[in-house]
Amino acid sequence: MYLHLGENTVVRTDNIIGIFDMDTSTISKWTKDYLSNATKNKRVINVSMELPKSFVVCNENNEIKVYVSQISSQTLMKRKSNF
């Protein structure tokens, strides 16, 4: 199945490693460092230019990608659990 992350972006649910809330998870220095490193390595994909509410970490073809979405993590989790 696929999960719609916003705009015209969908990912396979099998590829999802985790769905994270931007407000609560970016408090941690480790998460900030992870996102900074992913950005430097060009693994971050902004789904929308609106205020980010969540990020989704995926393993696509043995490559880690981080999708930043304007949709809340709770909404994404509900969409994922409907499959």
N, CA, C and O atoms as a CHARMM CRD file, in Angstrom:
* protein
*
  332
    1    1 MET  N      0.82000  -1.17700   0.00000 PROA 1      0.00000
    2    1 MET  CA     0.00000   0.00000   0.00000 PROA 1      0.00000
    3    1 MET  C      0.87300   1.25200   0.00000 PROA 1      0.00000
    4    1 MET  O      2.08500   1.19500   0.20800 PROA 1      0.00000
    5    2 TYR  N      0.23100   2.35500  -0.23400 PROA 2      0.00000
    6    2 TYR  CA     0.92500   3.63800  -0.29700 PROA 2      0.00000
    7    2 TYR  C      0.34600   4.60900   0.72600 PROA 2      0.00000
    8    2 TYR  O     -0.83100   4.53800   1.07900 PROA 2      0.00000
    9    3 LEU  N      1.20000   5.51600   1.19200 PROA 3      0.00000
   10    3 LEU  CA     0.78700   6.54800   2.12600 PROA 3      0.00000
   11    3 LEU  C      1.01600   7.90300   1.47900 PROA 3      0.00000
   12    3 LEU  O      2.12100   8.20600   1.02900 PROA 3      0.00000
   13    4 HSD  N     -0.03000   8.71500   1.43300 PROA 4      0.00000
   14    4 HSD  CA     0.05200  10.06300   0.85700 PROA 4      0.00000
   15    4 HSD  C      0.61900  11.00400   1.91000 PROA 4      0.00000
   16    4 HSD  O      0.05700  11.14300   2.99600 PROA 4      0.00000
   17    5 LEU  N      1.75600  11.66000   1.57900 PROA 5      0.00000
   18    5 LEU  CA     2.43300  12.55100   2.52800 PROA 5      0.00000
   19    5 LEU  C      2.09800  14.01700   2.31900 PROA 5      0.00000
   20    5 LEU  O      2.52500  14.86800   3.10000 PROA 5      0.00000
   21    6 GLY  N      1.34500  14.32100   1.28100 PROA 6      0.00000
   22    6 GLY  CA     1.01900  15.70200   0.97200 PROA 6      0.00000
   23    6 GLY  C      1.46100  16.04300  -0.43700 PROA 6      0.00000
   24    6 GLY  O      2.30000  15.37100  -1.03700 PROA 6      0.00000
   25    7 GLU  N      0.85500  17.13000  -0.95000 PROA 7      0.00000
   26    7 GLU  CA     1.12700  17.54800  -2.32700 PROA 7      0.00000
   27    7 GLU  C      0.98300  16.33600  -3.24500 PROA 7      0.00000
   28    7 GLU  O     -0.05900  15.68000  -3.23100 PROA 7      0.00000
   29    8 ASN  N      1.98800  16.02900  -4.02900 PROA 8      0.00000
   30    8 ASN  CA     1.91500  14.89300  -4.95700 PROA 8      0.00000
   31    8 ASN  C      2.87400  13.78000  -4.56700 PROA 8      0.00000
   32    8 ASN  O      3.41200  13.09500  -5.43700 PROA 8      0.00000
   33    9 THR  N      3.09200  13.59100  -3.27300 PROA 9      0.00000
   34    9 THR  CA     4.08400  12.63500  -2.81100 PROA 9      0.00000
   35    9 THR  C      3.43100  11.47200  -2.07300 PROA 9      0.00000
   36    9 THR  O      2.64900  11.66200  -1.14200 PROA 9      0.00000
   37   10 VAL  N      3.77300  10.26300  -2.51200 PROA 10     0.00000
   38   10 VAL  CA     3.33400   9.04500  -1.84200 PROA 10     0.00000
   39   10 VAL  C      4.55000   8.14400  -1.64100 PROA 10     0.00000
   40   10 VAL  O      5.49900   8.17600  -2.42500 PROA 10     0.00000
   41   11 VAL  N      4.50600   7.34300  -0.57900 PROA 11     0.00000
   42   11 VAL  CA     5.56000   6.36200  -0.32500 PROA 11     0.00000
   43   11 VAL  C      4.89800   5.02100  -0.02800 PROA 11     0.00000
   44   11 VAL  O      3.75700   4.95800   0.42800 PROA 11     0.00000
   45   12 ARG  N      5.64000   3.95600  -0.29700 PROA 12     0.00000
   46   12 ARG  CA     5.13900   2.62100   0.03700 PROA 12     0.00000
   47   12 ARG  C      5.18000   2.44500   1.55300 PROA 12     0.00000
   48   12 ARG  O      6.17600   2.78000   2.19400 PROA 12     0.00000
   49   13 THR  N      4.11000   1.92600   2.11600 PROA 13     0.00000
   50   13 THR  CA     4.06200   1.72900   3.56500 PROA 13     0.00000
   51   13 THR  C      5.12600   0.73100   4.02300 PROA 13     0.00000
   52   13 THR  O      5.60700   0.82400   5.15200 PROA 13     0.00000
   53   14 ASP  N      5.49500  -0.21000   3.17600 PROA 14     0.00000
   54   14 ASP  CA     6.54100  -1.18300   3.51800 PROA 14     0.00000
   55   14 ASP  C      7.90000  -0.52000   3.70600 PROA 14     0.00000
   56   14 ASP  O      8.76000  -1.06200   4.40100 PROA 14     0.00000
   57   15 ASN  N      8.10500   0.64300   3.09700 PROA 15     0.00000
   58   15 ASN  CA     9.39400   1.33400   3.16300 PROA 15     0.00000
   59   15 ASN  C      9.52900   2.25500   4.36800 PROA 15     0.00000
   60   15 ASN  O     10.61800   2.76100   4.64000 PROA 15     0.00000
   61   16 ILE  N      8.44200   2.47800   5.09000 PROA 16     0.00000
   62   16 ILE  CA     8.46100   3.43300   6.20200 PROA 16     0.00000
   63   16 ILE  C      9.16100   2.82900   7.41300 PROA 16     0.00000
   64   16 ILE  O      8.80700   1.74800   7.88500 PROA 16     0.00000
   65   17 ILE  N     10.16400   3.55600   7.90400 PROA 17     0.00000
   66   17 ILE  CA    10.86800   3.16700   9.12400 PROA 17     0.00000
   67   17 ILE  C     10.21200   3.83200  10.32800 PROA 17     0.00000
   68   17 ILE  O     10.05600   3.20900  11.37800 PROA 17     0.00000
   69   18 GLY  N      9.82600   5.10800  10.17200 PROA 18     0.00000
   70   18 GLY  CA     9.19300   5.81100  11.27100 PROA 18     0.00000
   71   18 GLY  C      8.53600   7.09700  10.83500 PROA 18     0.00000
   72   18 GLY  O      8.93400   7.71200   9.84600 PROA 18     0.00000
   73   19 ILE  N      7.52200   7.49800  11.58700 PROA 19     0.00000
   74   19 ILE  CA     6.81700   8.76100  11.38500 PROA 19     0.00000
   75   19 ILE  C      6.98900   9.55100  12.67000 PROA 19     0.00000
   76   19 ILE  O      6.66700   9.06200  13.75200 PROA 19     0.00000
   77   20 PHE  N      7.49900  10.77900  12.55200 PROA 20     0.00000
   78   20 PHE  CA     7.87300  11.55100  13.72500 PROA 20     0.00000
   79   20 PHE  C      7.22900  12.93000  13.72400 PROA 20     0.00000
   80   20 PHE  O      7.10100  13.56500  12.67700 PROA 20     0.00000
   81   21 ASP  N      6.82800  13.38400  14.89900 PROA 21     0.00000
   82   21 ASP  CA     6.28200  14.72500  15.07400 PROA 21     0.00000
   83   21 ASP  C      7.43700  15.71900  15.10800 PROA 21     0.00000
   84   21 ASP  O      8.38700  15.53900  15.87000 PROA 21     0.00000
   85   22 MET  N      7.36500  16.74600  14.30400 PROA 22     0.00000
   86   22 MET  CA     8.45000  17.71100  14.18900 PROA 22     0.00000
   87   22 MET  C      8.65500  18.48100  15.49800 PROA 22     0.00000
   88   22 MET  O      9.79600  18.73000  15.88900 PROA 22     0.00000
   89   23 ASP  N      7.58400  18.85600  16.17100 PROA 23     0.00000
   90   23 ASP  CA     7.69500  19.65900  17.39300 PROA 23     0.00000
   91   23 ASP  C      8.32700  18.88400  18.54400 PROA 23     0.00000
   92   23 ASP  O      9.21200  19.40600  19.22300 PROA 23     0.00000
   93   24 THR  N      7.89800  17.67300  18.77000 PROA 24     0.00000
   94   24 THR  CA     8.38500  16.93500  19.93200 PROA 24     0.00000
   95   24 THR  C      9.71300  16.22600  19.68100 PROA 24     0.00000
   96   24 THR  O     10.52900  16.11100  20.59600 PROA 24     0.00000
   97   25 SER  N      9.94100  15.75700  18.48100 PROA 25     0.00000
   98   25 SER  CA    11.16300  14.98900  18.23400 PROA 25     0.00000
   99   25 SER  C     12.38400  15.86500  17.99800 PROA 25     0.00000
  100   25 SER  O     13.50700  15.41800  18.22900 PROA 25     0.00000
  101   26 THR  N     12.19800  17.09100  17.55000 PROA 26     0.00000
  102   26 THR  CA    13.35300  17.95100  17.28300 PROA 26     0.00000
  103   26 THR  C     13.87100  18.64800  18.53600 PROA 26     0.00000
  104   26 THR  O     14.77300  19.48200  18.45100 PROA 26     0.00000
  105   27 ILE  N     13.31800  18.32100  19.68200 PROA 27     0.00000
  106   27 ILE  CA    13.85400  18.82400  20.94800 PROA 27     0.00000
  107   27 ILE  C     15.20000  18.14900  21.22600 PROA 27     0.00000
  108   27 ILE  O     16.11400  18.76900  21.77000 PROA 27     0.00000
  109   28 SER  N     15.30900  16.89300  20.85400 PROA 28     0.00000
  110   28 SER  CA    16.51400  16.12000  21.09600 PROA 28     0.00000
  111   28 SER  C     17.67000  16.58100  20.20200 PROA 28     0.00000
  112   28 SER  O     17.48100  16.82700  19.01100 PROA 28     0.00000
  113   29 LYS  N     18.84800  16.69200  20.77700 PROA 29     0.00000
  114   29 LYS  CA    20.03500  17.05100  20.01100 PROA 29     0.00000
  115   29 LYS  C     20.33900  15.98300  18.97700 PROA 29     0.00000
  116   29 LYS  O     20.78700  16.30400  17.87700 PROA 29     0.00000
  117   30 TRP  N     20.10100  14.70200  19.31100 PROA 30     0.00000
  118   30 TRP  CA    20.37500  13.61700  18.37600 PROA 30     0.00000
  119   30 TRP  C     19.50600  13.72700  17.13000 PROA 30     0.00000
  120   30 TRP  O     19.97800  13.51500  16.01300 PROA 30     0.00000
  121   31 THR  N     18.24200  14.05900  17.32800 PROA 31     0.00000
  122   31 THR  CA    17.35000  14.20500  16.18200 PROA 31     0.00000
  123   31 THR  C     17.75100  15.40000  15.33900 PROA 31     0.00000
  124   31 THR  O     17.74200  15.32100  14.11000 PROA 31     0.00000
  125   32 LYS  N     18.10200  16.50300  15.97800 PROA 32     0.00000
  126   32 LYS  CA    18.56000  17.67800  15.23000 PROA 32     0.00000
  127   32 LYS  C     19.80100  17.34000  14.41500 PROA 32     0.00000
  128   32 LYS  O     19.91100  17.72400  13.25000 PROA 32     0.00000
  129   33 ASP  N     20.73600  16.62000  15.03100 PROA 33     0.00000
  130   33 ASP  CA    21.95200  16.21400  14.31900 PROA 33     0.00000
  131   33 ASP  C     21.62400  15.27500  13.15700 PROA 33     0.00000
  132   33 ASP  O     22.20700  15.38500  12.07900 PROA 33     0.00000
  133   34 TYR  N     20.68100  14.34400  13.38600 PROA 34     0.00000
  134   34 TYR  CA    20.28200  13.41100  12.32500 PROA 34     0.00000
  135   34 TYR  C     19.69800  14.16400  11.13200 PROA 34     0.00000
  136   34 TYR  O     20.07300  13.90800   9.98800 PROA 34     0.00000
  137   35 LEU  N     18.78800  15.08700  11.39900 PROA 35     0.00000
  138   35 LEU  CA    18.17000  15.84900  10.31800 PROA 35     0.00000
  139   35 LEU  C     19.19000  16.74400   9.61200 PROA 35     0.00000
  140   35 LEU  O     19.14000  16.90400   8.39200 PROA 35     0.00000
  141   36 SER  N     20.09600  17.31400  10.36500 PROA 36     0.00000
  142   36 SER  CA    21.14300  18.14700   9.77300 PROA 36     0.00000
  143   36 SER  C     22.04400  17.31300   8.85700 PROA 36     0.00000
  144   36 SER  O     22.38400  17.73900   7.75300 PROA 36     0.00000
  145   37 ASN  N     22.41900  16.13500   9.32300 PROA 37     0.00000
  146   37 ASN  CA    23.24400  15.23100   8.53100 PROA 37     0.00000
  147   37 ASN  C     22.50700  14.76900   7.27800 PROA 37     0.00000
  148   37 ASN  O     23.09400  14.71300   6.19800 PROA 37     0.00000
  149   38 ALA  N     21.23500  14.44100   7.41600 PROA 38     0.00000
  150   38 ALA  CA    20.43900  14.01400   6.26200 PROA 38     0.00000
  151   38 ALA  C     20.32100  15.13900   5.24000 PROA 38     0.00000
  152   38 ALA  O     20.34200  14.89000   4.03500 PROA 38     0.00000
  153   39 THR  N     20.19700  16.36700   5.71400 PROA 39     0.00000
  154   39 THR  CA    20.12500  17.51700   4.80600 PROA 39     0.00000
  155   39 THR  C     21.44700  17.69400   4.06100 PROA 39     0.00000
  156   39 THR  O     21.45800  17.91200   2.84900 PROA 39     0.00000
  157   40 LYS  N     22.55300  17.59800   4.78500 PROA 40     0.00000
  158   40 LYS  CA    23.87600  17.73700   4.15200 PROA 40     0.00000
  159   40 LYS  C     24.10800  16.67000   3.08900 PROA 40     0.00000
  160   40 LYS  O     24.74700  16.92600   2.06800 PROA 40     0.00000
  161   41 ASN  N     23.58400  15.47100   3.33600 PROA 41     0.00000
  162   41 ASN  CA    23.75900  14.36000   2.39200 PROA 41     0.00000
  163   41 ASN  C     22.66700  14.30500   1.33000 PROA 41     0.00000
  164   41 ASN  O     22.57100  13.33500   0.57800 PROA 41     0.00000
  165   42 LYS  N     21.85200  15.34400   1.27500 PROA 42     0.00000
  166   42 LYS  CA    20.78300  15.47500   0.27300 PROA 42     0.00000
  167   42 LYS  C     19.80200  14.30400   0.29600 PROA 42     0.00000
  168   42 LYS  O     19.39200  13.78600  -0.74200 PROA 42     0.00000
  169   43 ARG  N     19.44400  13.90700   1.51500 PROA 43     0.00000
  170   43 ARG  CA    18.46400  12.84100   1.68000 PROA 43     0.00000
  171   43 ARG  C     17.12200  13.36200   2.16100 PROA 43     0.00000
  172   43 ARG  O     16.19900  12.57700   2.37500 PROA 43     0.00000
  173   44 VAL  N     16.99400  14.67900   2.33600 PROA 44     0.00000
  174   44 VAL  CA    15.75100  15.27800   2.81300 PROA 44     0.00000
  175   44 VAL  C     14.95000  15.77800   1.62400 PROA 44     0.00000
  176   44 VAL  O     15.46700  16.47700   0.75300 PROA 44     0.00000
  177   45 ILE  N     13.68000  15.40800   1.60600 PROA 45     0.00000
  178   45 ILE  CA    12.76500  15.82700   0.55000 PROA 45     0.00000
  179   45 ILE  C     11.63300  16.59500   1.20400 PROA 45     0.00000
  180   45 ILE  O     10.86900  16.03500   1.99000 PROA 45     0.00000
  181   46 ASN  N     11.52300  17.87400   0.88400 PROA 46     0.00000
  182   46 ASN  CA    10.42100  18.69100   1.40400 PROA 46     0.00000
  183   46 ASN  C      9.19500  18.46000   0.53100 PROA 46     0.00000
  184   46 ASN  O      9.20100  18.75300  -0.66500 PROA 46     0.00000
  185   47 VAL  N      8.15900  17.93800   1.14200 PROA 47     0.00000
  186   47 VAL  CA     6.92500  17.65100   0.41800 PROA 47     0.00000
  187   47 VAL  C      6.18200  18.94000   0.11300 PROA 47     0.00000
  188   47 VAL  O      5.51900  19.04800  -0.91800 PROA 47     0.00000
  189   48 SER  N      6.28900  19.91700   1.00500 PROA 48     0.00000
  190   48 SER  CA     5.58900  21.18200   0.84300 PROA 48     0.00000
  191   48 SER  C      6.43400  22.29000   1.45800 PROA 48     0.00000
  192   48 SER  O      7.24500  22.04000   2.34900 PROA 48     0.00000
  193   49 MET  N      6.24400  23.48000   0.99300 PROA 49     0.00000
  194   49 MET  CA     6.96800  24.61500   1.55100 PROA 49     0.00000
  195   49 MET  C      6.21300  25.24600   2.72600 PROA 49     0.00000
  196   49 MET  O      6.62700  26.28200   3.24600 PROA 49     0.00000
  197   50 GLU  N      5.11300  24.62300   3.13900 PROA 50     0.00000
  198   50 GLU  CA     4.36800  25.10300   4.30100 PROA 50     0.00000
  199   50 GLU  C      5.10400  24.70200   5.58300 PROA 50     0.00000
  200   50 GLU  O      6.10400  23.98600   5.53100 PROA 50     0.00000
  201   51 LEU  N      4.61300  25.16000   6.71600 PROA 51     0.00000
  202   51 LEU  CA     5.19800  24.84900   8.01100 PROA 51     0.00000
  203   51 LEU  C      5.24100  23.32900   8.21600 PROA 51     0.00000
  204   51 LEU  O      4.19600  22.67900   8.17500 PROA 51     0.00000
  205   52 PRO  N      6.43300  22.75100   8.43600 PROA 52     0.00000
  206   52 PRO  CA     6.51500  21.29500   8.60800 PROA 52     0.00000
  207   52 PRO  C      5.95600  20.85200   9.94700 PROA 52     0.00000
  208   52 PRO  O      6.21200  21.47000  10.98100 PROA 52     0.00000
  209   53 LYS  N      5.18700  19.77000   9.91100 PROA 53     0.00000
  210   53 LYS  CA     4.60100  19.23200  11.13300 PROA 53     0.00000
  211   53 LYS  C      5.14700  17.84500  11.46100 PROA 53     0.00000
  212   53 LYS  O      5.07900  17.39900  12.60600 PROA 53     0.00000
  213   54 SER  N      5.68900  17.16800  10.44900 PROA 54     0.00000
  214   54 SER  CA     6.19600  15.82000  10.68600 PROA 54     0.00000
  215   54 SER  C      7.29300  15.49600   9.68600 PROA 54     0.00000
  216   54 SER  O      7.47900  16.18400   8.68200 PROA 54     0.00000
  217   55 PHE  N      8.01700  14.41800   9.99700 PROA 55     0.00000
  218   55 PHE  CA     8.92600  13.88200   9.00400 PROA 55     0.00000
  219   55 PHE  C      8.83000  12.36600   9.02700 PROA 55     0.00000
  220   55 PHE  O      8.59300  11.75400  10.06800 PROA 55     0.00000
  221   56 VAL  N      9.01800  11.77800   7.85100 PROA 56     0.00000
  222   56 VAL  CA     8.87200  10.34400   7.66800 PROA 56     0.00000
  223   56 VAL  C     10.20300   9.81000   7.14400 PROA 56     0.00000
  224   56 VAL  O     10.70900  10.28100   6.12600 PROA 56     0.00000
  225   57 VAL  N     10.76200   8.83000   7.84000 PROA 57     0.00000
  226   57 VAL  CA    12.01700   8.21400   7.42700 PROA 57     0.00000
  227   57 VAL  C     11.67800   6.92700   6.68000 PROA 57     0.00000
  228   57 VAL  O     10.95400   6.07000   7.18800 PROA 57     0.00000
  229   58 CYS  N     12.21600   6.80500   5.46200 PROA 58     0.00000
  230   58 CYS  CA    11.94000   5.64500   4.61400 PROA 58     0.00000
  231   58 CYS  C     13.23400   5.01200   4.12300 PROA 58     0.00000
  232   58 CYS  O     14.25000   5.68900   3.96400 PROA 58     0.00000
  233   59 ASN  N     13.18400   3.72300   3.89000 PROA 59     0.00000
  234   59 ASN  CA    14.27500   2.99800   3.26900 PROA 59     0.00000
  235   59 ASN  C     13.79600   2.60700   1.87700 PROA 59     0.00000
  236   59 ASN  O     12.98700   1.69300   1.71800 PROA 59     0.00000
  237   60 GLU  N     14.30600   3.30900   0.87600 PROA 60     0.00000
  238   60 GLU  CA    13.90600   3.05800  -0.50600 PROA 60     0.00000
  239   60 GLU  C     15.11200   2.56600  -1.28800 PROA 60     0.00000
  240   60 GLU  O     16.05900   3.31600  -1.52500 PROA 60     0.00000
  241   61 ASN  N     15.07100   1.30100  -1.68500 PROA 61     0.00000
  242   61 ASN  CA    16.17700   0.68900  -2.43400 PROA 61     0.00000
  243   61 ASN  C     17.49100   0.81100  -1.66900 PROA 61     0.00000
  244   61 ASN  O     18.51600   1.18600  -2.23700 PROA 61     0.00000
  245   62 ASN  N     17.45100   0.49100  -0.37200 PROA 62     0.00000
  246   62 ASN  CA    18.61900   0.54800   0.51800 PROA 62     0.00000
  247   62 ASN  C     19.22000   1.93800   0.63300 PROA 62     0.00000
  248   62 ASN  O     20.41300   2.08000   0.90100 PROA 62     0.00000
  249   63 GLU  N     18.41300   2.95100   0.43500 PROA 63     0.00000
  250   63 GLU  CA    18.82400   4.33700   0.61300 PROA 63     0.00000
  251   63 GLU  C     17.82000   5.00700   1.54900 PROA 63     0.00000
  252   63 GLU  O     16.61300   4.96300   1.31000 PROA 63     0.00000
  253   64 ILE  N     18.32500   5.62500   2.60900 PROA 64     0.00000
  254   64 ILE  CA    17.45800   6.29800   3.56600 PROA 64     0.00000
  255   64 ILE  C     17.06800   7.66100   3.01600 PROA 64     0.00000
  256   64 ILE  O     17.92100   8.42900   2.57200 PROA 64     0.00000
  257   65 LYS  N     15.76400   7.95700   3.04700 PROA 65     0.00000
  258   65 LYS  CA    15.23400   9.25800   2.64800 PROA 65     0.00000
  259   65 LYS  C     14.35400   9.78700   3.76200 PROA 65     0.00000
  260   65 LYS  O     13.65400   9.02700   4.43000 PROA 65     0.00000
  261   66 VAL  N     14.39300  11.09500   3.95500 PROA 66     0.00000
  262   66 VAL  CA    13.59500  11.75000   4.98200 PROA 66     0.00000
  263   66 VAL  C     12.63600  12.71400   4.28800 PROA 66     0.00000
  264   66 VAL  O     13.06100  13.67200   3.64300 PROA 66     0.00000
  265   67 TYR  N     11.35600  12.45300   4.42700 PROA 67     0.00000
  266   67 TYR  CA    10.32700  13.30300   3.83300 PROA 67     0.00000
  267   67 TYR  C      9.78400  14.23400   4.90700 PROA 67     0.00000
  268   67 TYR  O      9.34600  13.77900   5.96400 PROA 67     0.00000
  269   68 VAL  N      9.80900  15.52100   4.64500 PROA 68     0.00000
  270   68 VAL  CA     9.28100  16.52000   5.57500 PROA 68     0.00000
  271   68 VAL  C      7.90100  16.92500   5.04900 PROA 68     0.00000
  272   68 VAL  O      7.76100  17.35300   3.90300 PROA 68     0.00000
  273   69 SER  N      6.88900  16.78200   5.90200 PROA 69     0.00000
  274   69 SER  CA     5.50700  16.98000   5.47200 PROA 69     0.00000
  275   69 SER  C      4.78400  18.01400   6.32700 PROA 69     0.00000
  276   69 SER  O      5.11300  18.21200   7.49700 PROA 69     0.00000
  277   70 GLN  N      3.80200  18.66400   5.73100 PROA 70     0.00000
  278   70 GLN  CA     2.96300  19.61500   6.45200 PROA 70     0.00000
  279   70 GLN  C      1.80200  18.91500   7.15200 PROA 70     0.00000
  280   70 GLN  O      1.02900  19.55800   7.86100 PROA 70     0.00000
  281   71 ILE  N      1.67500  17.61400   6.96000 PROA 71     0.00000
  282   71 ILE  CA     0.60200  16.83400   7.58600 PROA 71     0.00000
  283   71 ILE  C      1.09900  16.31400   8.93300 PROA 71     0.00000
  284   71 ILE  O      2.24200  15.87000   9.04400 PROA 71     0.00000
  285   72 SER  N      0.25100  16.36600   9.94700 PROA 72     0.00000
  286   72 SER  CA     0.66600  15.95600  11.29500 PROA 72     0.00000
  287   72 SER  C      0.98400  14.46600  11.33900 PROA 72     0.00000
  288   72 SER  O      0.46200  13.68000  10.54800 PROA 72     0.00000
  289   73 SER  N      1.84100  14.09800  12.26900 PROA 73     0.00000
  290   73 SER  CA     2.21800  12.69400  12.42700 PROA 73     0.00000
  291   73 SER  C      1.00500  11.83700  12.82000 PROA 73     0.00000
  292   73 SER  O      0.90500  10.68000  12.41400 PROA 73     0.00000
  293   74 GLN  N      0.08600  12.40700  13.60900 PROA 74     0.00000
  294   74 GLN  CA    -1.11100  11.66500  14.00300 PROA 74     0.00000
  295   74 GLN  C     -1.97100  11.32600  12.78200 PROA 74     0.00000
  296   74 GLN  O     -2.47400  10.20900  12.66100 PROA 74     0.00000
  297   75 THR  N     -2.13400  12.29100  11.88500 PROA 75     0.00000
  298   75 THR  CA    -2.92700  12.05600  10.67600 PROA 75     0.00000
  299   75 THR  C     -2.26400  11.01000   9.79300 PROA 75     0.00000
  300   75 THR  O     -2.93800  10.13500   9.25100 PROA 75     0.00000
  301   76 LEU  N     -0.95100  11.09700   9.64700 PROA 76     0.00000
  302   76 LEU  CA    -0.23400  10.11400   8.82900 PROA 76     0.00000
  303   76 LEU  C     -0.35000   8.71600   9.43400 PROA 76     0.00000
  304   76 LEU  O     -0.52100   7.73800   8.70500 PROA 76     0.00000
  305   77 MET  N     -0.25800   8.61600  10.75900 PROA 77     0.00000
  306   77 MET  CA    -0.38700   7.31200  11.40900 PROA 77     0.00000
  307   77 MET  C     -1.79300   6.73900  11.21800 PROA 77     0.00000
  308   77 MET  O     -1.94600   5.53400  11.02200 PROA 77     0.00000
  309   78 LYS  N     -2.81300   7.58600  11.27300 PROA 78     0.00000
  310   78 LYS  CA    -4.18100   7.12000  11.04000 PROA 78     0.00000
  311   78 LYS  C     -4.33400   6.63100   9.61200 PROA 78     0.00000
  312   78 LYS  O     -4.95200   5.59400   9.37500 PROA 78     0.00000
  313   79 ARG  N     -3.77900   7.36500   8.66100 PROA 79     0.00000
  314   79 ARG  CA    -3.84600   6.94200   7.26100 PROA 79     0.00000
  315   79 ARG  C     -3.13800   5.60400   7.07200 PROA 79     0.00000
  316   79 ARG  O     -3.62800   4.73100   6.35600 PROA 79     0.00000
  317   80 LYS  N     -1.99600   5.45200   7.71000 PROA 80     0.00000
  318   80 LYS  CA    -1.21900   4.20600   7.57000 PROA 80     0.00000
  319   80 LYS  C     -1.95100   3.03800   8.19400 PROA 80     0.00000
  320   80 LYS  O     -1.92500   1.93900   7.64000 PROA 80     0.00000
  321   81 SER  N     -2.60100   3.23600   9.32500 PROA 81     0.00000
  322   81 SER  CA    -3.28100   2.14000  10.01100 PROA 81     0.00000
  323   81 SER  C     -4.56700   1.73300   9.31500 PROA 81     0.00000
  324   81 SER  O     -5.12300   0.68400   9.63900 PROA 81     0.00000
  325   82 ASN  N     -5.05400   2.51600   8.38300 PROA 82     0.00000
  326   82 ASN  CA    -6.27000   2.16700   7.65500 PROA 82     0.00000
  327   82 ASN  C     -6.03600   1.09700   6.59700 PROA 82     0.00000
  328   82 ASN  O     -6.98800   0.62500   5.97400 PROA 82     0.00000
  329   83 PHE  N     -4.78100   0.70800   6.38500 PROA 83     0.00000
  330   83 PHE  CA    -4.48500  -0.29600   5.34900 PROA 83     0.00000
  331   83 PHE  C     -4.39500  -1.66200   5.95100 PROA 83     0.00000
  332   83 PHE  O     -4.15300  -2.63600   5.23700 PROA 83     0.00000
